[in-house]
């Protein structure tokens, strides 16, 4: 597995130092790429701006699209950002949800002398290095879940078309829990716990059809979400005016790659065509869609009838 990590929120003075040491930060073996944006200066001081997130999203999108020749992408993505608030910056993190794993480091540049400020920057480098190492382990565990348990994990369910009062909040909780893990073993264990917790409300179960070999998920509208098994076909739509987050969501979930042709065959519980109001990936209004008899819905809510 390879990685692309975006570093943001670092003030210019500190960023120059971190950038010079980027190979020491991401490692010399070449399996991790450094993507950075120096902190934007706003009218009210140094702030993480929407455009900083957009820059990183665009770079991740380019890599994901280039990587699509591999049915399962070879690169995992994460953003490690710096912000002085202990709770981080929700607006900034939300720009990357649910495509990219986000880690927050609470830090601000301190000291009045050159030596004091250098010590502060060195402290930041140490924190960035530790977080970088942890992020690789977490993404490795997450990728294992998305690839080896693709047909059973709820982590790939489409964010908007799987109608649920808890799914989006649960997925955010998964990200929160994962970024607190120290290594691969603890991350894998945390994923298992979170999946079991979700399945208390939305268990995998059989629909009663003797022809259906595998259990499926049922949403609050009683729509069946059947994973495709080995019958993977089609690729995410990357042409047109799809924004970076939409395209990226077709290849990554919380930063980890999954099979690019993965989708759910969505059916109604009774015989007949599935018909209802569904979202088409990034479009914010629903559309009445009828399957024949089912509808294919990808993790990024891209629909193919």
C-alpha positions in Angstrom: 0.0 0.0 0.0 1.1 3.5 -0.8 -0.1 6.8 0.7 -0.6 10.4 -0.1 -0.8 12.7 2.9 -1.9 16.3 2.8 -0.5 18.6 5.4 -2.4 21.9 6.1 -2.7 24.6 8.6 1.0 25.1 9.1 2.1 28.8 9.3 4.5 29.9 6.6 7.5 30.2 8.9 7.1 26.7 10.2 5.9 25.3 6.8 9.2 26.1 5.1 11.1 24.2 7.8 8.7 21.2 7.6 8.8 21.2 3.8 12.6 21.0 3.9 12.4 18.0 6.1 9.5 16.4 4.2 11.5 13.2 3.2 12.2 12.6 6.9 8.6 13.1 7.7 7.0 10.8 5.1 10.0 8.3 4.9 12.7 7.7 2.5 11.3 4.5 0.9 8.9 6.4 -1.4 5.7 4.7 -0.3 4.3 8.0 1.1 3.9 11.2 -0.9 3.9 14.7 0.7 1.2 17.2 -0.4 1.2 20.5 1.5 -0.4 23.8 1.5 1.0 26.7 3.7 -1.5 28.3 6.0 -3.7 31.0 4.2 -3.5 34.4 5.8 -7.0 35.9 6.3 -8.2 39.3 7.4 -8.7 38.0 10.9 -5.3 36.4 11.1 -4.1 32.9 10.1 -7.0 30.7 9.2 -7.7 27.5 7.4 -9.7 28.5 4.4 -12.1 26.6 2.2 -9.7 27.0 -0.7 -6.9 25.2 1.2 -9.2 22.2 1.5 -10.2 22.5 -2.2 -6.5 22.5 -3.2 -5.9 19.2 -1.4 -9.2 17.6 -2.7 -8.2 18.5 -6.3 -4.8 16.8 -5.8 -6.3 13.7 -4.3 -8.9 13.6 -7.1 -6.1 13.6 -9.7 -4.3 10.8 -8.0 -7.5 8.7 -7.6 -8.5 9.1 -11.2 -4.9 8.2 -12.4 -5.0 5.2 -10.0 -8.3 3.9 -11.4 -6.5 1.5 -13.8 -6.0 -0.6 -10.7 -9.4 -2.1 -9.8 -8.4 -1.6 -6.2 -6.5 1.6 -5.8 -2.9 1.4 -4.6 -2.9 4.7 -2.6 -4.6 5.7 0.6 -5.3 9.3 1.4 -5.2 11.3 4.6 -5.1 15.0 5.7 -3.1 16.0 8.8 -3.9 19.5 9.7 -2.8 21.9 12.4 -5.1 24.2 14.4 -4.7 25.8 17.8 -8.2 24.9 19.0 -8.3 21.6 21.0 -11.4 20.6 19.1 -10.1 21.3 15.7 -12.0 23.0 12.9 -15.2 21.2 12.0 -15.8 23.2 8.8 -12.4 22.2 7.4 -12.8 18.5 8.3 -16.3 18.4 6.8 -14.8 19.2 3.3 -13.1 15.8 3.3 -16.0 13.7 4.6 -16.5 10.8 3.8 -13.6 10.5 1.2 -10.5 11.2 3.2 -9.3 10.4 6.7 -8.6 13.5 8.7 -6.2 14.0 11.7 -6.0 17.1 13.8 -2.9 18.3 15.7 -3.4 21.0 18.3 -0.4 23.3 18.1 0.6 27.0 17.6 3.9 28.6 17.0 5.3 29.9 20.2 8.5 31.8 21.4 9.9 35.2 21.0 13.5 34.3 20.1 14.7 32.4 17.0 15.8 29.5 19.2 12.4 29.3 21.0 10.5 29.3 17.8 12.7 26.6 16.3 12.0 24.4 19.4 8.3 25.0 18.8 8.7 24.0 15.1 10.7 20.9 16.1 7.8 19.9 18.5 5.4 20.2 15.6 7.6 18.1 13.4 7.6 15.3 16.1 3.9 15.4 16.3 3.5 15.3 12.6 5.8 12.4 12.3 4.0 10.4 15.0 0.6 11.1 13.4 2.0 10.2 9.9 3.1 6.8 11.2 -0.3 6.2 13.0 -2.2 7.2 9.9 -0.5 4.6 7.7 -1.4 1.9 10.2 -5.0 3.0 10.5 -5.5 3.2 6.7 -3.9 -0.2 6.3 -6.5 -1.7 8.6 -9.3 0.2 7.0 -8.3 -0.9 3.5 -8.2 -4.5 4.7 -11.9 -4.1 5.9 -13.0 -2.5 2.6 -11.4 -5.1 0.4 -11.6 -8.4 2.3 -15.1 -7.7 3.7 -16.6 -5.6 1.0 -19.7 -7.7 0.7 -20.4 -7.5 4.4 -19.1 -4.2 5.8 -21.5 -1.3 6.2 -18.7 1.1 5.6 -19.3 1.2 1.9 -23.0 2.0 2.0 -24.0 5.1 0.0 -24.1 8.1 2.3 -27.4 9.6 1.0 -29.4 6.8 -0.7 -29.1 4.5 2.3 -31.9 6.1 4.3 -31.0 5.9 7.9 -31.2 8.2 10.9 -27.8 7.1 12.2 -25.6 6.1 9.3 -24.0 9.5 8.6 -23.4 10.1 12.3 -22.0 6.6 12.7 -19.6 7.0 9.9 -18.3 10.3 11.4 -17.9 8.4 14.7 -15.8 5.8 12.9 -13.5 8.5 11.7 -13.2 10.0 15.1 -12.5 6.6 16.7 -9.9 5.6 14.0 -7.8 8.7 14.3 -7.3 8.0 18.0 -5.8 4.5 17.3 -2.1 3.9 17.8 -1.4 1.0 15.4 -2.8 -1.5 12.9 -4.0 -4.0 15.6 -5.9 -1.4 17.6 -7.4 0.1 14.4 -8.6 -3.3 13.1 -10.1 -4.0 16.5 -11.9 -0.6 16.6 -13.3 -1.2 13.1 -14.7 -4.5 14.2 -16.4 -2.9 17.3 -17.9 -0.1 15.3 -19.3 -2.4 12.6 -20.9 -4.6 15.2 -22.4 -1.5 16.8 -24.0 -0.4 13.5 -25.3 -3.9 12.9 -27.3 -3.7 16.1 -29.6 -1.3 14.3 -29.0 -2.5 10.7 -28.0 -6.2 10.7 -27.2 -8.1 7.6 -30.1 -10.5 7.0 -31.7 -12.6 4.3 -34.7 -11.3 2.5 -36.5 -14.6 2.4 -35.8 -15.2 -1.3 -34.4 -18.7 -1.7 -32.5 -17.5 -4.8 -30.6 -14.9 -2.7 -27.4 -16.5 -1.5 -26.1 -13.7 0.7 -27.7 -11.5 3.4 -28.2 -7.8 2.7 -28.7 -4.5 4.4 -32.2 -3.0 4.7 -32.6 0.8 5.1 -35.4 2.7 6.8 -37.5 2.6 3.6 -37.1 -1.2 3.5 -34.9 -1.0 0.4 -32.6 -4.0 0.1 -28.9 -3.2 -0.5 -27.3 -6.3 -2.0 -23.5 -6.3 -2.4 -22.4 -7.6 -5.8 -20.2 -10.5 -4.7 -17.9 -11.3 -7.6 -20.3 -9.8 -10.2 -18.5 -6.5 -10.3 -19.1 -4.4 -13.4 -19.0 -0.8 -14.4 -16.7 2.0 -13.2 -17.5 5.3 -11.5 -18.4 8.2 -13.8 -15.6 10.6 -13.8 -16.5 12.8 -16.8 -18.6 15.9 -16.8 -19.1 18.4 -14.0 -18.7 16.2 -11.0 -16.9 18.0 -8.2 -13.7 16.6 -6.7 -15.4 15.3 -3.6 -17.9 13.3 -5.7 -15.3 11.7 -7.9 -13.1 10.9 -5.0 -16.0 9.3 -3.2 -16.2 6.8 -6.1 -12.8 5.4 -5.2 -12.1 6.1 -1.5 -14.0 5.8 1.8 -12.4 7.6 4.7 -9.2 7.6 2.7 -8.9 3.9 1.9 -9.4 2.5 -1.6 -12.0 -0.1 -2.5 -12.8 -1.9 -5.7 -13.7 0.8 -8.2 -16.6 -1.2 -9.7 -18.2 -2.0 -6.3 -21.9 -1.1 -6.1 -25.1 -2.3 -4.5 -28.0 -3.9 -6.3 -30.9 -2.2 -4.7 -34.3 -3.9 -4.8 -37.7 -3.6 -3.2 -38.7 -6.3 -0.7 -41.7 -7.4 -2.7 -41.7 -8.4 -6.4 -41.6 -5.7 -9.0 -39.5 -2.8 -10.0 -37.8 -0.7 -7.4 -39.2 2.9 -7.7 -38.6 5.9 -5.5 -36.9 9.2 -4.9 -33.1 8.9 -5.0 -30.1 11.2 -5.0 -27.7 11.1 -8.0 -24.2 11.4 -6.4 -23.5 15.1 -5.7 -26.9 16.6 -6.8 -28.8 17.9 -3.8 -32.3 17.1 -4.9 -33.9 13.7 -5.3 -35.2 12.3 -8.6 -37.9 9.8 -9.2 -36.1 6.7 -10.5 -37.4 3.3 -11.4 -35.3 0.2 -11.8 -35.8 -2.8 -14.1 -36.2 -4.4 -11.6 -33.3 -3.1 -9.5 -31.1 0.0 -9.3 -27.3 0.0 -9.1 -26.0 2.5 -6.5 -22.3 3.0 -5.9 -20.8 4.1 -2.5 -20.6 7.7 -3.9 -24.4 7.5 -4.7 -23.7 7.3 -8.4 -26.8 5.6 -9.9 -27.0 3.3 -12.9 -30.3 1.8 -13.9 
